[in-house]
Amino acid sequence: MESNFRTIAPEKHPVFELTTPNIELFVLQNGIKCWYINSPEMELVRLDFKFKAGSWFQNKSFVASFTGKMLYEGTTNYSSQEIAEKLDSKGVYFGVTPELDNVSIVFYIPQIFFEEIIPIIHEMIFDAIFPQEELDILKKKETMSLSVNLKKSSVLSRYHFRSLLFGKNHPYGLFPQINQIENITRNDLKIFHNENYLNCNYSAYITGNVDNKLLNDFDYVFGKDEITKEKTKKIRCDILTANQSEPLNIEMEDTVQSSVRMGKVLMARNHPDYYDSAILTNVFGGYFGSRLMANIREEKGYTYGIGASIVSLLHSSYLTIQTDVGKNVCQLAISEIYKEMEKLCQEKISEQELDRVKQYLSGSLLRSIDGAVNIMDKFIDFDDFGYGTEHFQYQMDSIINVSADRLLILAQKYYQKHDLIEVVVG
């Protein structure tokens, strides 16, 4: 083997066309859309639900997340223990993820038990009774968890950052407090469940060995519900901008590190600048070879890790830059972040660096759609914004076609120091 093999870059193979399995649409009797991928080699069937029932729709903090977490804590016919036993005995795994916009529910079901398990899943989602005893247990757990988290600089910096970014009264900017957990009642959950789950439109996704019988079994149980509510909600405050503020510095005793969060509200995902801005953000701090990592980790040694990303939400998106650094070098690290931003705005990215980022991003995209489950994950994300399977290719085309000139224009438009919110905790 030649001694210089580590210094020779691998040959580049541009990717222009993606081939992904068909994602088919099956519409239930009641009009609910069920997207599915038929993957005959899979032994488990993955069933996903997405309800518009995130914190965006709540009028009281924690109600959305508590409602989602208590869907499996008891129904009219089954206690939480009985539900767990029935699912465990059939090898069913499930999880509930409350988010800002949605609540995602996922089940992994052996195909031979799909028909038997579906009625139980339906009852869990639509006939939850929110037992007081189980609610009290959850409140204790969440209180303990929040008490611990509110002592972590990384968590506090995230909460303060989003609160400054969107406003403390905005559903994306709410700052959780322990007394908010104490004030939750069983009736709060019942009302939220009635308004955001029962008779509401939602989306379903099935991945696995999907045949006509499986689809009909699903339709037989879930297709009989009457859908009468169309979820809408007005924006409670200006989503486009937050008032610029002075940097927020919160001192914490007995800590040797400071948690830094910086960023700004950006364009919505359907904006023409979105994907090219995401590529620019990767150049800046989105992968191990990014400029922030090269400077602040590799050269300066201020941190073990630093990153920048665009967080996409249904009603907005935002740029976030985050790192944990030693207190004694915190301001030096922040200065270097701003220096790297200035370079983005003043100098075009070299073709060599741009090619490297394109290779990384195209490879990441290919890995993210390797296999039916990964493809469905991406599609569920797209579906929120009304995109279809053609959006896989759109993403690849954005990576292949973006130019250094285009990225320079976007840097000058969106990467300005005076636009950023800055939070330091520690």
RATA-V783634 format. One record per residue. RES is the residue in one small letter. D_LAST is the distance of its C-alpha to the last C-alpha in Angstrom with 2 decimals. Layout:
((RES:D_LAST) (RES:D_LAST))
This chain:
((m:50.01) (e:49.31) (s:46.80) (n:45.01) (f:44.24) (r:40.45) (t:40.86) (i:42.96) (a:41.28) (p:42.86) (e:45.37) (k:44.05) (h:45.54) (p:44.82) (v:44.58) (f:46.29) (e:47.40) (l:45.70) (t:47.69) (t:46.20) (p:48.06) (n:49.38) (i:47.30) (e:49.96) (l:49.96) (f:51.64) (v:51.98) (l:52.45) (q:55.26) (n:52.98) (g:51.54) (i:48.22) (k:47.33) (c:46.90) (w:46.01) (y:46.88) (i:47.11) (n:49.97) (s:48.98) (p:51.89) (e:50.42) (m:47.60) (e:48.40) (l:45.71) (v:45.55) (r:42.16) (l:42.20) (d:39.42) (f:39.20) (k:37.10) (f:37.16) (k:35.94) (a:34.14) (g:30.41) (s:28.16) (w:29.74) (f:32.81) (q:31.48) (n:31.85) (k:29.65) (s:26.20) (f:26.35) (v:30.15) (a:30.39) (s:28.31) (f:30.03) (t:33.40) (g:32.87) (k:31.67) (m:34.67) (l:37.34) (y:38.24) (e:38.18) (g:41.82) (t:44.68) (t:48.05) (n:49.64) (y:46.94) (s:44.32) (s:40.98) (q:42.43) (e:45.56) (i:43.67) (a:41.64) (e:44.88) (k:46.77) (l:44.15) (d:43.54) (s:47.28) (k:47.64) (g:44.70) (v:42.75) (y:39.00) (f:37.12) (g:33.69) (v:32.36) (t:29.40) (p:28.51) (e:27.03) (l:26.42) (d:30.00) (n:31.93) (v:32.36) (s:33.46) (i:35.69) (v:37.01) (f:39.80) (y:41.22) (i:44.84) (p:47.68) (q:50.27) (i:53.05) (f:51.23) (f:50.11) (e:52.95) (e:52.43) (i:48.68) (i:48.60) (p:49.94) (i:47.28) (i:44.52) (h:46.17) (e:46.24) (m:42.59) (i:41.55) (f:44.14) (d:45.18) (a:41.92) (i:42.41) (f:38.89) (p:39.99) (q:38.44) (e:37.92) (e:36.00) (l:33.91) (d:33.01) (i:31.93) (l:29.76) (k:28.14) (k:27.28) (k:25.83) (e:23.73) (t:22.54) (m:21.44) (s:19.77) (l:17.87) (s:16.91) (v:15.34) (n:13.68) (l:12.15) (k:10.12) (k:8.77) (s:5.73) (s:8.62) (v:10.95) (l:9.34) (s:8.87) (r:12.49) (y:13.82) (h:12.68) (f:13.90) (r:17.24) (s:17.68) (l:17.52) (l:19.60) (f:22.41) (g:22.23) (k:21.27) (n:24.93) (h:25.48) (p:25.87) (y:23.47) (g:20.77) (l:20.99) (f:17.92) (p:18.98) (q:19.46) (i:21.06) (n:23.98) (q:24.86) (i:25.63) (e:27.72) (n:29.76) (i:30.94) (t:34.64) (r:37.08) (n:38.91) (d:35.86) (l:35.90) (k:39.68) (i:39.71) (f:37.03) (h:38.90) (n:42.15) (e:40.87) (n:38.92) (y:40.71) (l:44.28) (n:46.76) (c:44.01) (n:44.10) (y:41.87) (s:42.00) (a:42.96) (y:42.80) (i:44.74) (t:44.48) (g:46.96) (n:50.70) (v:51.46) (d:55.13) (n:57.08) (k:57.30) (l:53.55) (l:53.09) (n:55.90) (d:54.51) (f:51.21) (d:53.11) (y:55.32) (v:52.39) (f:49.89) (g:52.44) (k:54.15) (d:51.33) (e:52.08) (i:49.48) (t:49.73) (k:46.27) (e:44.81) (k:41.05) (t:40.06) (k:37.33) (k:36.83) (i:33.53) (r:32.06) (c:30.48) (d:30.30) (i:28.85) (l:29.31) (t:26.80) (a:23.90) (n:23.81) (q:21.93) (s:19.12) (e:17.08) (p:13.66) (l:11.22) (n:8.12) (i:6.33) (e:5.12) (m:4.69) (e:7.40) (d:8.77) (t:6.17) (v:7.49) (q:5.95) (s:4.11) (s:6.17) (v:8.75) (r:11.66) (m:14.73) (g:18.27) (k:21.29) (v:24.08) (l:26.95) (m:30.55) (a:31.92) (r:32.96) (n:36.60) (h:36.03) (p:37.87) (d:34.77) (y:32.66) (y:33.61) (d:33.89) (s:30.44) (a:29.19) (i:30.95) (l:29.36) (t:25.88) (n:26.86) (v:27.93) (f:24.60) (g:22.30) (g:24.19) (y:25.42) (f:25.10) (g:27.25) (s:25.45) (r:24.69) (l:20.90) (m:21.36) (a:24.09) (n:22.23) (i:18.55) (r:19.23) (e:22.83) (e:23.40) (k:20.21) (g:18.69) (y:15.08) (t:14.44) (y:16.57) (g:16.73) (i:16.36) (g:18.49) (a:19.97) (s:22.21) (i:24.17) (v:23.84) (s:27.30) (l:27.99) (l:31.44) (h:31.14) (s:28.71) (s:26.46) (y:23.29) (l:21.72) (t:18.23) (i:16.45) (q:13.52) (t:11.89) (d:9.28) (v:9.47) (g:9.14) (k:7.24) (n:10.88) (v:12.07) (c:9.66) (q:12.19) (l:15.00) (a:14.16) (i:14.06) (s:17.32) (e:18.86) (i:18.22) (y:20.09) (k:22.73) (e:23.46) (m:23.84) (e:26.26) (k:28.25) (l:28.68) (c:30.11) (q:32.34) (e:33.74) (k:35.48) (i:34.32) (s:36.83) (e:39.24) (q:38.20) (e:34.54) (l:35.64) (d:38.07) (r:35.44) (v:33.15) (k:36.23) (q:37.23) (y:33.84) (l:33.72) (s:37.36) (g:36.98) (s:33.97) (l:36.03) (l:38.96) (r:36.95) (s:35.52) (i:39.11) (d:40.53) (g:42.19) (a:43.03) (v:39.85) (n:37.60) (i:39.94) (m:39.80) (d:35.98) (k:36.10) (f:38.96) (i:37.25) (d:34.41) (f:37.08) (d:39.14) (d:36.62) (f:37.43) (g:41.15) (y:41.30) (g:43.84) (t:44.37) (e:45.18) (h:41.50) (f:40.99) (q:43.28) (y:41.74) (q:38.38) (m:40.17) (d:42.15) (s:39.05) (i:37.69) (i:41.06) (n:41.97) (v:38.89) (s:39.44) (a:37.46) (d:38.88) (r:37.63) (l:34.06) (l:34.11) (i:35.22) (l:32.49) (a:29.79) (q:31.18) (k:31.32) (y:27.92) (y:25.56) (q:25.20) (k:22.09) (h:23.11) (d:23.20) (l:19.60) (i:16.89) (e:13.48) (v:10.13) (v:6.65) (v:3.78) (g:0.00))
